[in-house]
Amino acid sequence: ATGLHNVAVSKGKLYIGTATEMYKLNGDAPYAAIASDINEFGMITAENSMKWDATERTQGVWTFTGGDNLVNWAIANGQKLRGHTTVWHSQLPSWVSSGGFSAAALTSVIENHTTTLIDRYKGKINLQQPPSLELTIFIFTDSWDVVNEPFNDDGTFRSSVFYTTLGTSYIATALHAARAADPAAKLYINDYNIDGLGAKSTAMANLVAQLKADNVPIDGIGIQGHLIVGAVPNNLQANFEQFAALGVEIAITELDIRMTLPVTPEKLAQQKADYKKVVAACKAVPACVGITVWEYTDKYSWVPGVFSSQGAALPWDDNLAKKPAYDGIVEGF
Ligand code: XIL
């Protein structure tokens, strides 16, 4: 098999995906050709256009244009959708983040946002297995990151407007609304710095165990995977296994492995080894269903804009040429 998605499927995984956005696809034909290649990517995540500030910037006023166009583009390519994201403290419009709602009112705001957004992209069909039988005439929403980044790095709950108003109950509220809106979609909680063992991963495991004990619908743990070259944890597999033991699937949802610029051959070689390490850990754990890269090319990565003097985090370079990291992904399978 050639192409990242094909290699993943040939090794028993469901997909390799990428985050993207319509404005890049429309404006850059060579970029779009790779992003739309089903051999490389079987799944698409909207990098920004399904977030709260993009979809419901004013209460009850919905903007679906960006998400709809991306979904239609994915349908045309036979690709599926990872929904991202319904309840998150960031990219949240001020009418929500300003905190003027009572507990009851904020609960209904969460329910309404989650229900409306997930209902919009509800799949027609959910054929997860076997991949060889999937028909490209149907798109479906494979999974939703229903709750994004609920934790601080020390494993305590992040003091978002949701948590400060509602405590942890906002998580169950969102998950129940999501299940009702699209019973076929896999519902995830997604966070960063939960790649290896540690306080934050333990907190995630404890939360999911509690949700299961409370009969709250939860299907998966999303491991964002915003990692650093040369600093990828060594206990990825043990951590993935502790998550899998809870009876949920896991996915690596936003993988990128950044380096301090400038790029050197040595850093590219280390990055290749790091990608291989992450992929191998996913491969080794049956509950790890797939991997999404957070953009596929350095040309459009969010990293340089956010992490000072860091970049070159993805498997294709600025000129859309494959880097050693690409081979690292293939070798990891
Ligand atoms: C990032 C996007 O890539 C940027 O374009 C945007 O400006 C900020 O958000 N965790 C997440 C993603 O869950 O939604 C974030 O995406 C990266 C961190």
Boltz pocket constraint, residues with backbone or C-beta under 6 A from the ligand:
constraints:
  - pocket:
      binder: B
      contacts: [[A, 47], [A, 48], [A, 148], [A, 224], [A, 254], [A, 302]]
      max_distance: 6.0
